[in-house]
Amino acid sequence: MSEEQKPFVKDNAVSSEYDPMLKESGVASDDKRDMNSASFLFMVLGFGYLFPYHALAQPVDYWHLLFPTFEVDFEISWAYNIASVTTLFLIVWLGGKQWYTGRIVGGFIVQVVVLAVLPASYFVLKNETQNLVMVLGSAVVVAIATSFLDSSVFSLANLFPSGGIESVQLGMGFSMVVTSFYRLVTKAFFSSSMVVEATMLYFFVGAITVGCGIFAYYQLLRLPITTHCLSNATQDIVRMSLVKKIWAQELMVTLTYATSLAIWPGVISVIPSYNFPQLNKSGWWPLLLLSLFSVSELIGRYLVRYRGGITAKSVWTLVVPRIVLIPLAICCAQGVPGFTHDAVSIAVSVITAVSAGYVGTVSIIVVNDCVEVEEQSATGMLSSFFLNIGLILGSSGGFVIASVFGL
């Protein structure tokens, strides 16, 4: 490899007496309040823009009511990720310069509208086919809106020190936990026969929650540190020279998310309870397992602050071994001897979730270590694109798994 082709790797050594964000950005210590505020607001943005996708994945009991003859979870995941990757491809390669306000605010508005309209369609649509078109169509619209948000939020966060992208990832983890919590609470609030009413409340509260992302974005723009970081965005268009520099690291991002999506939510949601079969009939077991997955995934994202010396060159040692989790999850769902105990199902789910949160976040952060400051905005868009390629490969793999194993 010639000298000019070697990736630039930043030194991430940070003295314990400094806040990492302040140390890496070169911002005076008296701006720490701005940095902390930016970190919190990025967490709200990450929480808000991914909330609708998790909202579509959580109400498995409602989907069973609408579609009693098949599992729609795989179709939702597949339709969402196909639309997401297609849109991101157009944004990254043909979308031109960033327009943060238009893409972020517009994306949130579309998401809120879909979360309000989707549950209301229950009272209008009359058969399974119409409901399927509505659900999958909503997934596609949400995916397109989320793609604009995804590329823009990642691009903006990448202009900040590593704490910016870490906060976005942490917020994404919180969105999974909160959607699980919302679903458990709304289901518990109503009787077991009132699935529709519980779902109406669930999506209504979700729409309000997503709307908070708009407020967070405008608050972020008011911070002086945002102006400082935006001034570094001299390259916000993806060029082939950048792709050649970081393609290997981006492939690790793709593989990480492909592994996770091959298992979640499809396989996880169909693992039965072997010790408490009554929870299968009531619909509580898949909700509890998905909720446990959400909390565990959030813990993994939080643990990213302890990187243990993982770099862009060594991150593959975390990414590749996770592939073995796919057959383990399938064994739990299929009831293979040795996997017919709830403790085994829970252990596999927790390990998958914690590693998904930790490795997924680390794999994105180390990409930023390989580029110059002026390339970070474009790097954020590219990371978002490769992440979503992983999502579509994973959801497609999950669809194949469901078909082959009859899940």
C-alpha positions, 0 to 999 in steps of 0.5 A: 500500500502506498504512503498516501493510501494508508488510512490516517488513524487518530490517537485516542489516548485521553488523559483522565483529567479531561472530559474526552469530548473536550480533549479531542475537540480542542474546545476550552474547558469552560465550554463543558456545559455546551458539550454536555448539552450537545451530548444529551440532545444527540441522545434525544435525536438518536432516540427519536428517529429510530423510535418508529422502527422499534415501534413497528417491531414491538406490538407482536400481539397486535400483528397476530390479531391482524394477521393470524395465519402468518408472522408479519415481523419478518415482512415488516423488517424486510420492507423497512430495510429495502426502502431504507437502503435504497433511499440511503443509496440515493442520498449518499451518492446523488443527494448532494450537499447536506441540508440538516434542517430540511432532512431532520425536521422533515423526517420527524414530521413524516414519522409522527404522521405515520405513527398517528395514521397507522393505528387509525387505519384499523377502523377503516380497512376491512380485510387482512390484505388491506391491513398488510398493504397499510402496515408494509406501506407504513414501514416503507414511508417510515424507512424513507423518512428515517433514512433522511434522518439517519444520514443527517444525524450521523453526519452531524454527530460525526462533526463532534468528538466521539461523544457525539456519535456515542450519544446518538447510539445510546439514544438509539438503544434507549428507543428500543427500551422505551418502546418495549416499556410503552408496549408492556405498560399499554398492554398491562393497562387494558384487559387481555381482550383489548389489544386494539385499544392498547395499541392505539394508546401505544402508537399515540404516545409514540407519536408524541415522543418522536415529536420531541426530536424536532425540539431537540434539534433546534436546541442543538442549533442554538449551542455555540459548540454546534457552530464551531463543529459545523465550521469543520464540515468542509467535505459533506459529499462522499467521494471515492477516495474516502470510500477507498480509505475506510471500506474495510472498517465499513464492512465490519459495520455491515457484518455487525448489523447483519448478524443482529438483524438476522436474529432480532426481532424475527427469531427472538419474537418466535422463541417460545417459553418452554417452562411457562407455556401459558405465557405463549398463549397470552402473548406475554412471552415474546413481549418480555423477551423483546423487552429483555433484549432491548434493555440488554442492548442498551447496556451494551451501548453504554459499555462502549466507553470501555473500549479495552484497546479496540481499534479500527484494525482489531475490531474484527475480533469482536465482529466475526465471532458473533456470527455463531449467535445465529444458529444458537438463536435458531436452536432456541426457536426450534426447540433443539435438545439442549435448548428447551429451557427458558434460561438458555433462551434468555442467555442467548438473547442477552448475549446477542443483545449486549454484543449488538449494542457494544460491537455495533457502536464500537464498529462505527466509532473506530471508522471515524478514527481513520479519517481527517476532521474535514472528512467526518461529515461525509464519513457519517453518511457513509457509515449510515449507508453501510449500517443499513446495508447490514440491516437489509442483509440481516433482515433478508437473512431473517426472512430466509431463516423463517422460510427454511425453518418454518418460524 
